[in-house]
Amino acid sequence: MGLKKCNFSVKHNPKRSKNQSVEQQNAKLIRIFIKKFKDSGIVKELRDKRYPITKGMKRRQKKAAGKRRAQKNKRN
């Protein structure tokens, strides 16, 4: 499918979790992994590649992204 390669991992640090149970440690690792997975943009890329994008669609997407940036800069 031509996806970009994302290689990320989550490791357990025994010094930080001295008083935590195994379930709590695993829950924390899962939360960290899910956050990294969302930040990597894999799901967004899959959604974008579901169907071919025409030139007009690309143009409209760029225009909408510009409007979002302008609104964001206007708020700050």
The 8 nearest C-alpha neighbors of each residue, nearest first, counted from 0:
[[1, 2, 48, 45, 3, 49, 44, 4],
 [2, 0, 3, 4, 48, 45, 44, 41],
 [3, 1, 0, 4, 44, 45, 41, 5],
 [2, 4, 5, 1, 41, 44, 0, 40],
 [3, 5, 2, 6, 41, 1, 39, 7],
 [6, 4, 7, 3, 39, 41, 2, 36],
 [5, 7, 4, 8, 39, 3, 36, 35],
 [8, 6, 5, 9, 35, 36, 32, 39],
 [7, 9, 10, 6, 32, 35, 31, 36],
 [8, 10, 32, 28, 11, 31, 7, 29],
 [11, 9, 12, 8, 28, 32, 31, 13],
 [10, 12, 13, 9, 28, 24, 16, 25],
 [11, 13, 14, 15, 10, 16, 17, 24],
 [14, 12, 16, 15, 11, 17, 24, 19],
 [15, 13, 12, 16, 17, 11, 18, 19],
 [16, 14, 13, 12, 17, 18, 11, 19],
 [15, 17, 19, 13, 14, 18, 12, 24],
 [16, 18, 19, 14, 15, 13, 20, 12],
 [19, 17, 16, 20, 15, 14, 13, 23],
 [20, 18, 16, 17, 23, 24, 21, 22],
 [19, 21, 23, 22, 24, 18, 16, 17],
 [20, 22, 24, 23, 25, 19, 26, 16],
 [23, 21, 25, 20, 24, 26, 19, 27],
 [24, 22, 26, 20, 25, 21, 19, 27],
 [23, 25, 21, 27, 22, 26, 28, 20],
 [26, 24, 28, 22, 27, 23, 21, 29],
 [25, 27, 23, 29, 24, 28, 22, 30],
 [26, 28, 30, 24, 25, 29, 23, 31],
 [29, 27, 25, 31, 30, 26, 32, 24],
 [28, 30, 32, 26, 27, 31, 33, 25],
 [31, 29, 27, 33, 28, 32, 34, 26],
 [30, 32, 28, 34, 29, 33, 27, 35],
 [33, 31, 29, 35, 34, 30, 36, 28],
 [34, 32, 36, 30, 35, 31, 29, 37],
 [33, 35, 31, 37, 32, 36, 38, 30],
 [34, 36, 38, 32, 33, 37, 39, 31],
 [35, 37, 33, 39, 34, 38, 32, 40],
 [38, 36, 34, 39, 35, 40, 33, 41],
 [37, 39, 35, 40, 36, 34, 41, 33],
 [38, 40, 36, 37, 41, 35, 5, 42],
 [41, 39, 43, 38, 42, 37, 44, 36],
 [40, 42, 44, 43, 39, 45, 36, 37],
 [41, 43, 45, 44, 40, 46, 37, 39],
 [44, 42, 46, 40, 45, 41, 47, 37],
 [43, 45, 47, 41, 46, 42, 40, 48],
 [46, 44, 42, 48, 47, 43, 41, 49],
 [45, 47, 43, 44, 48, 49, 42, 50],
 [46, 48, 44, 45, 49, 43, 50, 52],
 [49, 47, 45, 50, 46, 44, 51, 0],
 [50, 48, 46, 47, 45, 51, 44, 52],
 [49, 51, 48, 52, 47, 46, 53, 45],
 [52, 50, 53, 48, 49, 47, 56, 54],
 [51, 53, 56, 50, 57, 54, 55, 48],
 [52, 54, 56, 55, 57, 51, 58, 50],
 [55, 53, 57, 56, 58, 52, 59, 60],
 [54, 56, 58, 53, 57, 59, 52, 60],
 [55, 57, 59, 53, 58, 54, 52, 60],
 [58, 56, 60, 54, 55, 59, 61, 53],
 [57, 59, 55, 61, 56, 60, 54, 62],
 [60, 58, 62, 56, 61, 57, 63, 55],
 [61, 59, 57, 63, 62, 58, 64, 56],
 [62, 60, 64, 58, 59, 63, 65, 57],
 [61, 63, 59, 65, 60, 64, 58, 66],
 [62, 64, 66, 60, 65, 61, 59, 67],
 [65, 63, 61, 67, 66, 62, 60, 68],
 [66, 64, 68, 62, 63, 67, 69, 61],
 [65, 67, 63, 69, 64, 68, 70, 62],
 [68, 66, 64, 70, 65, 69, 71, 63],
 [69, 67, 71, 65, 66, 70, 72, 64],
 [68, 70, 66, 72, 71, 67, 73, 65],
 [71, 69, 73, 67, 68, 72, 66, 74],
 [70, 72, 68, 74, 73, 69, 67, 75],
 [73, 71, 69, 75, 74, 70, 68, 67],
 [72, 74, 70, 71, 75, 69, 68, 67],
 [75, 73, 71, 72, 70, 69, 68, 67],
 [74, 72, 73, 71, 70, 69, 68, 67]]
